[in-house]
Amino acid sequence: MHNFEQQLAQLESIGQLRTRRTVDGPQGPVLHVDGRDYLAFCSNDYLGLANHPRLIAAAHGGLDRFGVGSAASPLVCGHTSAHQALEDELAAFMQMPRALFFGNGYMANLGIIPALMGEGDAVFSDQLNHACLIDATRLARAERTVYPHGDLPALETMLAASAGVRKLVVTDAVFSMDGDIAPLPQLLALCEKYDAWLLIDDAHGFGVLGEHGRGSLSHFGLRSPRVIYMGTLGKAAGVYGAFVAGAADLIEWLMQRARTYIFATASPPAMAVALSAAVRLIADESWRRERLRALAQQLRDGVAGSPWRLMPSQTAIQPLLVGDNQAALNLMAALQERGIWAPAIRPPTVPAGTARLRISLSAAHDAADIARLIDALLALTHLAPSAEPTETSDAHHA
């Protein structure tokens, strides 16, 4: 039999064994865990919408009208008027011809890439792309090439040398563990030059960046029929799910061929009703994005000059680079003793030698919350490793 006990012990010895914490109550800036409240910097609820009264009321209304479950796949009888209204609203919000709603971002990407690419085609993937993009490119039968993170000259060399019938460049828009933004204008220019599509996973940019929160495309002022835009709805939108937006014929093709859409039970209609309310809040309440920017600047100013180094980021994701796995765990534990929850992220999620605290900010935080985090970090500088870690690649990102 497989020796799981030995392998689990090995994970624990190198600081890679993960544990779950059980949260009681709604998402918010304070989470209740094991009888204690923690000031939380671990949630992707960037705009503070997960517990918004308008979303809760919308979900209740959806339950009253549609019941609990959809009971079938969308192409049988699971596609309701609530799902259609959400897709129409998302397409209009993104100023794109059409949108298709998926159960979550992982399912969306696992459906999109194999539906578009096959034998004789070529997919080009950023080295630090999310696991769902990595897995999706592996499922496609196309030639798969990984380019160094954000390395445009290397990507151009690969595109120029490719004999792929169809070419697809895939990238996170905001990289989930670093918080940096992909060079989308330059990537699109390369796609135009070498006749390729550009698939953008904007899980962490949708709702946060761009005019009215339209995401990374809006942030850069980009529009192109070459763009395939995937946004998730369980982070800034505060609910659950994902969507892909693009040209009408592209979306129709995905509806006909994306296996994770065709063969999965449709999401509960009440969720779609809540998401429609969330899209309207994202568009109307720009103060949430303004607060996020102010809080991020407060944090960066507060730790400047200390041994702790925040990685460059214009987004709600503010990673504090620690380096050593155990040192990151020790810092997380010391913060938890002070009633603060900021998760330690270790390989294989990030490259070896770059363990970090992934500090996630929310518009539900206030300046006093950030000040408390800053004070705690400054009180723990004795835990900072003496030598700065060296960034290396990791097989998880290949």
Secondary structure, DSSP 4 states (H G I P E B T S, - for coil): ---HHHHHHHHHHTT-------EES--SSEEEETTEEEEE-----TTS-TT-HHHHHHHHHHHHHH-S---S-IIIII--HHHHHHHHHHHHHHTSSEEEEES-HHHHHHHHHHHH--TT-EEEEETT--HHHHHHHHHS-SEEEEE-TT-HHHHHHHHHH---SSEEEEEESB-TTT--B--HHHHHHHHHHTTEEEEEE-TTTTTTSSGGG--HHHHHT---TTEEEEEESSSTTSS--EEEEE-HHHHHHHHHH-HHHHTSPPPPHHHHHHHHHHHHHHHH-THHHHHHHHHHHHHHHHHTTSS-EEPP-SSSEEEEEEESHHHHHHHHHHHHHTTEE--EE-TTSS-TT-EEEEEE--TT--HHHHHHHHHHHHHTGGGS-SSPPPP---GGG-
